[in-house]
Amino acid sequence: MNPVVPIQGGVRLQLHIQPRAARTEYVGRFGDALKVRIKSPPVDGSANDELLRFLAKSLGVPRARVELVAGHAGRRKTVQVLGVTVGEVEGLLGLGP
């Protein structure tokens, strides 16, 4: 399964999150997901907030266009990003074919 799936007006990302990392960064593929390390601990939604801000900045879209749609309390998350294409996400994150 591709971790970047096109949807109406944007993409849906399958992510595997590692909280309490030394810094927030995109790591690469992790099975059928994209792995992202998050500096914040998973307390009171702070890791989720940091993840969404990081994705918005990395993909060059306003934070309002990035939404966590599944996995609020787990490491496995589904995020919807509006205003980008699969090709743009793959290029910005260096995924390639």
ZATIKE-359802 format. One record per atom (N, C-alpha, C): residue number from 1; x, y, z. Coordinates in Angstrom, 2 decimals, decimal comma. Last residue first. Layout:
{num=NUM; x=X; y=Y; z=Z}
...
# end
This chain:
{num=97; x=9,76; y=7,07; z=-6,83}
{num=97; x=9,00; y=5,86; z=-7,15}
{num=97; x=9,59; y=4,62; z=-6,55}
{num=96; x=10,19; y=9,55; z=-4,11}
{num=96; x=10,48; y=8,91; z=-5,40}
{num=96; x=9,69; y=7,63; z=-5,62}
{num=95; x=10,46; y=11,01; z=-1,70}
{num=95; x=10,02; y=9,61; z=-1,72}
{num=95; x=10,39; y=8,91; z=-3,00}
{num=94; x=11,04; y=13,62; z=-0,77}
{num=94; x=12,07; y=12,79; z=-1,37}
{num=94; x=11,72; y=11,32; z=-1,42}
{num=93; x=9,17; y=15,36; z=0,07}
{num=93; x=9,69; y=14,45; z=1,09}
{num=93; x=10,76; y=13,51; z=0,53}
{num=92; x=8,63; y=16,72; z=-2,29}
{num=92; x=9,05; y=17,48; z=-1,12}
{num=92; x=9,65; y=16,59; z=-0,03}
{num=91; x=7,85; y=14,59; z=-4,01}
{num=91; x=9,01; y=15,43; z=-4,31}
{num=91; x=9,53; y=16,16; z=-3,09}
{num=90; x=5,58; y=13,60; z=-2,72}
{num=90; x=6,71; y=12,72; z=-2,96}
{num=90; x=7,97; y=13,51; z=-3,26}
{num=89; x=3,98; y=15,92; z=-2,81}
{num=89; x=4,37; y=15,34; z=-1,52}
{num=89; x=5,59; y=14,45; z=-1,70}
{num=88; x=3,67; y=16,23; z=-5,61}
{num=88; x=4,29; y=17,28; z=-4,80}
{num=88; x=4,79; y=16,74; z=-3,46}
{num=87; x=2,35; y=13,82; z=-6,27}
{num=87; x=3,66; y=14,14; z=-6,84}
{num=87; x=4,39; y=15,21; z=-6,04}
{num=86; x=-0,08; y=14,15; z=-4,92}
{num=86; x=0,81; y=13,04; z=-4,56}
{num=86; x=2,22; y=13,33; z=-5,05}
{num=85; x=-0,61; y=17,68; z=-4,25}
{num=85; x=-0,81; y=16,45; z=-5,01}
{num=85; x=0,15; y=15,38; z=-4,50}
{num=84; x=-2,36; y=19,93; z=-2,03}
{num=84; x=-1,14; y=19,35; z=-2,59}
{num=84; x=-1,51; y=18,09; z=-3,36}
{num=83; x=-4,71; y=20,75; z=-0,84}
{num=83; x=-3,95; y=21,73; z=-1,60}
{num=83; x=-2,62; y=21,24; z=-2,14}
{num=82; x=-4,86; y=19,13; z=2,33}
{num=82; x=-5,53; y=19,70; z=1,17}
{num=82; x=-4,61; y=20,69; z=0,48}
{num=81; x=-4,18; y=16,19; z=3,91}
{num=81; x=-3,57; y=17,48; z=3,55}
{num=81; x=-4,24; y=17,97; z=2,27}
{num=80; x=-4,86; y=14,10; z=6,61}
{num=80; x=-5,36; y=14,61; z=5,32}
{num=80; x=-4,74; y=16,00; z=5,09}
{num=79; x=-3,41; y=11,34; z=8,19}
{num=79; x=-3,49; y=12,79; z=8,09}
{num=79; x=-3,94; y=13,17; z=6,69}
{num=78; x=-3,46; y=8,80; z=10,46}
{num=78; x=-3,87; y=9,16; z=9,11}
{num=78; x=-4,10; y=10,66; z=9,10}
{num=77; x=-1,05; y=7,01; z=12,44}
{num=77; x=-1,97; y=8,13; z=12,21}
{num=77; x=-2,29; y=8,27; z=10,73}
{num=76; x=0,20; y=5,14; z=15,00}
{num=76; x=-0,23; y=5,04; z=13,60}
{num=76; x=-1,30; y=6,10; z=13,37}
{num=75; x=0,38; y=5,57; z=17,68}
{num=75; x=1,54; y=5,92; z=16,85}
{num=75; x=1,18; y=5,92; z=15,37}
{num=74; x=-2,69; y=7,02; z=19,06}
{num=74; x=-1,72; y=5,96; z=18,75}
{num=74; x=-0,55; y=6,46; z=17,93}
{num=73; x=-4,66; y=8,88; z=19,39}
{num=73; x=-3,96; y=8,43; z=20,60}
{num=73; x=-2,89; y=7,38; z=20,32}
{num=72; x=-5,62; y=9,46; z=16,80}
{num=72; x=-5,34; y=10,56; z=17,73}
{num=72; x=-4,50; y=10,11; z=18,92}
{num=71; x=-6,22; y=8,04; z=14,46}
{num=71; x=-5,04; y=7,71; z=15,23}
{num=71; x=-4,65; y=8,77; z=16,24}
{num=70; x=-7,38; y=10,18; z=11,81}
{num=70; x=-7,44; y=8,91; z=12,56}
{num=70; x=-6,13; y=8,72; z=13,31}
{num=69; x=-7,07; y=12,75; z=10,87}
{num=69; x=-8,38; y=12,12; z=10,71}
{num=69; x=-8,50; y=10,78; z=11,43}
{num=68; x=-5,72; y=15,83; z=11,24}
{num=68; x=-5,56; y=14,47; z=11,73}
{num=68; x=-6,93; y=13,81; z=11,69}
{num=67; x=-5,14; y=18,04; z=8,57}
{num=67; x=-6,07; y=17,55; z=9,58}
{num=67; x=-5,74; y=16,11; z=9,94}
{num=66; x=-4,25; y=21,00; z=7,06}
{num=66; x=-3,70; y=19,72; z=7,53}
{num=66; x=-4,56; y=19,25; z=8,69}
{num=65; x=-5,04; y=23,53; z=6,53}
{num=65; x=-5,28; y=22,53; z=5,48}
{num=65; x=-4,74; y=21,14; z=5,86}
{num=64; x=-4,20; y=25,16; z=8,57}
{num=64; x=-5,62; y=24,86; z=8,49}
{num=64; x=-5,94; y=23,79; z=7,45}
{num=63; x=-1,53; y=25,70; z=7,98}
{num=63; x=-1,84; y=24,69; z=9,01}
{num=63; x=-3,31; y=24,27; z=8,95}
{num=62; x=-0,96; y=26,06; z=4,46}
{num=62; x=-1,37; y=26,60; z=5,75}
{num=62; x=-1,75; y=25,47; z=6,72}
{num=61; x=1,90; y=24,35; z=2,99}
{num=61; x=0,47; y=24,66; z=3,03}
{num=61; x=0,13; y=25,29; z=4,37}
{num=60; x=4,42; y=23,13; z=2,62}
{num=60; x=4,15; y=24,47; z=2,12}
{num=60; x=2,67; y=24,82; z=2,03}
{num=59; x=5,27; y=20,81; z=3,72}
{num=59; x=4,54; y=20,70; z=2,46}
{num=59; x=4,13; y=22,06; z=1,90}
{num=58; x=6,49; y=21,66; z=6,09}
{num=58; x=7,25; y=20,84; z=5,14}
{num=58; x=6,60; y=20,81; z=3,76}
{num=57; x=4,34; y=22,99; z=7,38}
{num=57; x=5,55; y=23,73; z=6,99}
{num=57; x=6,32; y=22,96; z=5,91}
{num=56; x=2,56; y=20,84; z=7,75}
{num=56; x=2,14; y=22,05; z=7,03}
{num=56; x=3,36; y=22,81; z=6,53}
{num=55; x=4,13; y=19,07; z=9,29}
{num=55; x=3,68; y=18,68; z=7,95}
{num=55; x=3,28; y=19,90; z=7,14}
{num=54; x=4,47; y=20,62; z=11,65}
{num=54; x=5,62; y=20,17; z=10,88}
{num=54; x=5,22; y=19,81; z=9,45}
{num=53; x=1,81; y=20,87; z=12,53}
{num=53; x=2,58; y=22,08; z=12,18}
{num=53; x=3,78; y=21,71; z=11,30}
{num=52; x=1,26; y=18,15; z=13,01}
{num=52; x=0,49; y=18,88; z=12,01}
{num=52; x=1,19; y=20,17; z=11,59}
{num=51; x=3,16; y=17,56; z=15,06}
{num=51; x=3,14; y=16,82; z=13,80}
{num=51; x=2,43; y=17,62; z=12,71}
{num=50; x=2,34; y=19,27; z=17,12}
{num=50; x=3,65; y=19,47; z=16,49}
{num=50; x=3,73; y=18,77; z=15,14}
{num=49; x=-0,16; y=18,12; z=17,69}
{num=49; x=-0,07; y=19,51; z=17,23}
{num=49; x=1,25; y=19,77; z=16,53}
{num=48; x=0,66; y=15,57; z=18,55}
{num=48; x=-0,21; y=15,71; z=17,38}
{num=48; x=-0,14; y=17,12; z=16,81}
{num=47; x=2,13; y=16,27; z=20,83}
{num=47; x=2,81; y=15,61; z=19,71}
{num=47; x=1,98; y=15,71; z=18,43}
{num=46; x=0,09; y=17,35; z=22,45}
{num=46; x=1,19; y=18,21; z=21,99}
{num=46; x=1,96; y=17,58; z=20,83}
{num=45; x=-2,03; y=15,97; z=23,59}
{num=45; x=-2,10; y=16,31; z=22,18}
{num=45; x=-0,94; y=17,14; z=21,65}
{num=44; x=-1,31; y=15,35; z=26,25}
{num=44; x=-2,31; y=16,39; z=25,98}
{num=44; x=-2,33; y=16,86; z=24,53}
{num=43; x=1,67; y=13,94; z=25,18}
{num=43; x=0,90; y=14,36; z=26,35}
{num=43; x=-0,03; y=15,50; z=25,94}
{num=42; x=3,96; y=12,54; z=23,87}
{num=42; x=2,53; y=12,36; z=23,54}
{num=42; x=1,63; y=12,68; z=24,73}
{num=41; x=6,52; y=15,11; z=23,63}
{num=41; x=5,97; y=13,87; z=24,19}
{num=41; x=4,48; y=13,76; z=23,85}
{num=40; x=8,14; y=16,43; z=20,66}
{num=40; x=7,20; y=16,54; z=21,78}
{num=40; x=6,80; y=15,18; z=22,33}
{num=39; x=9,57; y=15,66; z=18,36}
{num=39; x=10,28; y=16,01; z=19,59}
{num=39; x=9,36; y=16,01; z=20,81}
{num=38; x=8,96; y=12,96; z=16,26}
{num=38; x=8,41; y=14,17; z=16,85}
{num=38; x=9,11; y=14,44; z=18,17}
{num=37; x=9,64; y=11,44; z=13,18}
{num=37; x=10,04; y=11,59; z=14,58}
{num=37; x=9,54; y=12,95; z=15,06}
{num=36; x=7,79; y=9,56; z=10,96}
{num=36; x=8,13; y=10,92; z=11,37}
{num=36; x=8,49; y=10,88; z=12,85}
{num=35; x=7,52; y=7,38; z=8,24}
{num=35; x=7,91; y=7,55; z=9,63}
{num=35; x=8,34; y=8,99; z=9,88}
{num=34; x=4,76; y=6,35; z=6,37}
{num=34; x=5,90; y=7,25; z=6,41}
{num=34; x=6,24; y=7,47; z=7,89}
{num=33; x=3,85; y=2,88; z=5,72}
{num=33; x=3,62; y=4,24; z=6,24}
{num=33; x=4,89; y=5,07; z=6,08}
{num=32; x=4,24; y=0,21; z=5,35}
{num=32; x=3,33; y=0,88; z=4,43}
{num=32; x=2,97; y=2,30; z=4,91}
{num=31; x=7,43; y=0,36; z=6,61}
{num=31; x=6,40; y=-0,55; z=6,12}
{num=31; x=5,54; y=0,17; z=5,10}
{num=30; x=8,29; y=3,36; z=6,57}
{num=30; x=8,23; y=2,40; z=7,66}
{num=30; x=7,11; y=1,44; z=7,32}
{num=29; x=10,38; y=5,70; z=4,84}
{num=29; x=9,28; y=4,73; z=4,87}
{num=29; x=9,43; y=3,79; z=6,04}
{num=28; x=11,62; y=8,49; z=6,72}
{num=28; x=11,55; y=7,66; z=5,53}
{num=28; x=10,35; y=6,74; z=5,63}
{num=27; x=11,69; y=10,73; z=8,51}
{num=27; x=12,76; y=9,73; z=8,49}
{num=27; x=12,78; y=8,93; z=7,20}
{num=26; x=11,27; y=14,11; z=9,23}
{num=26; x=10,79; y=13,00; z=8,41}
{num=26; x=11,95; y=12,02; z=8,28}
{num=25; x=11,49; y=15,42; z=12,59}
{num=25; x=12,00; y=15,22; z=11,23}
{num=25; x=11,28; y=14,05; z=10,55}
{num=24; x=12,30; y=17,02; z=15,52}
{num=24; x=11,19; y=16,67; z=14,65}
{num=24; x=11,72; y=16,58; z=13,23}
{num=23; x=14,78; y=15,51; z=17,67}
{num=23; x=14,25; y=16,62; z=16,87}
{num=23; x=13,10; y=16,10; z=16,00}
{num=22; x=14,90; y=13,38; z=19,42}
{num=22; x=15,82; y=14,50; z=19,62}
{num=22; x=15,37; y=15,73; z=18,84}
{num=21; x=11,54; y=12,34; z=20,33}
{num=21; x=12,78; y=12,23; z=19,56}
{num=21; x=13,67; y=13,45; z=19,86}
{num=20; x=8,96; y=11,93; z=21,42}
{num=20; x=10,13; y=12,14; z=22,30}
{num=20; x=11,46; y=11,92; z=21,57}
{num=19; x=7,36; y=9,60; z=19,10}
{num=19; x=7,43; y=10,78; z=19,96}
{num=19; x=8,71; y=10,80; z=20,79}
{num=18; x=7,10; y=8,59; z=16,00}
{num=18; x=7,98; y=8,28; z=17,12}
{num=18; x=8,08; y=9,54; z=17,98}
{num=17; x=4,48; y=7,41; z=13,92}
{num=17; x=5,07; y=8,50; z=14,70}
{num=17; x=5,95; y=7,96; z=15,81}
{num=16; x=3,66; y=6,75; z=10,70}
{num=16; x=4,09; y=6,07; z=11,93}
{num=16; x=4,90; y=7,10; z=12,69}
{num=15; x=0,94; y=7,53; z=8,50}
{num=15; x=2,15; y=7,88; z=9,22}
{num=15; x=2,39; y=6,97; z=10,41}
{num=14; x=-0,46; y=8,06; z=5,43}
{num=14; x=-0,39; y=7,06; z=6,50}
{num=14; x=0,95; y=7,27; z=7,18}
{num=13; x=-2,21; y=10,82; z=4,09}
{num=13; x=-0,94; y=10,22; z=4,46}
{num=13; x=-1,12; y=9,20; z=5,57}
{num=12; x=-4,00; y=11,91; z=1,34}
{num=12; x=-4,12; y=11,30; z=2,66}
{num=12; x=-2,82; y=10,57; z=2,92}
{num=11; x=-4,28; y=15,03; z=-0,46}
{num=11; x=-3,75; y=13,68; z=-0,25}
{num=11; x=-4,07; y=13,21; z=1,16}
{num=10; x=-6,60; y=16,93; z=-2,45}
{num=10; x=-5,36; y=16,79; z=-1,69}
{num=10; x=-4,88; y=15,36; z=-1,61}
{num=9; x=-9,06; y=17,01; z=-3,79}
{num=9; x=-8,45; y=18,26; z=-3,34}
{num=9; x=-7,15; y=18,14; z=-2,58}
{num=8; x=-9,93; y=13,85; z=-2,99}
{num=8; x=-10,49; y=15,05; z=-3,60}
{num=8; x=-9,83; y=16,29; z=-3,00}
{num=7; x=-6,76; y=12,12; z=-2,72}
{num=7; x=-8,17; y=12,29; z=-2,38}
{num=7; x=-8,65; y=13,56; z=-3,08}
{num=6; x=-4,09; y=9,79; z=-3,15}
{num=6; x=-4,82; y=10,98; z=-3,59}
{num=6; x=-6,27; y=10,95; z=-3,11}
{num=5; x=-1,89; y=8,75; z=-0,60}
{num=5; x=-3,04; y=8,39; z=-1,42}
{num=5; x=-3,77; y=9,66; z=-1,85}
{num=4; x=1,00; y=7,50; z=0,54}
{num=4; x=0,45; y=8,76; z=0,06}
{num=4; x=-0,64; y=8,44; z=-0,95}
{num=3; x=1,85; y=4,93; z=1,05}
{num=3; x=1,52; y=5,78; z=2,20}
{num=3; x=0,95; y=7,14; z=1,83}
{num=2; x=0,51; y=2,22; z=-0,79}
{num=2; x=1,25; y=3,47; z=-0,86}
{num=2; x=0,86; y=4,34; z=0,34}
{num=1; x=0,85; y=-1,19; z=0,00}
{num=1; x=0,00; y=0,00; z=0,00}
{num=1; x=0,89; y=1,24; z=0,00}
# end
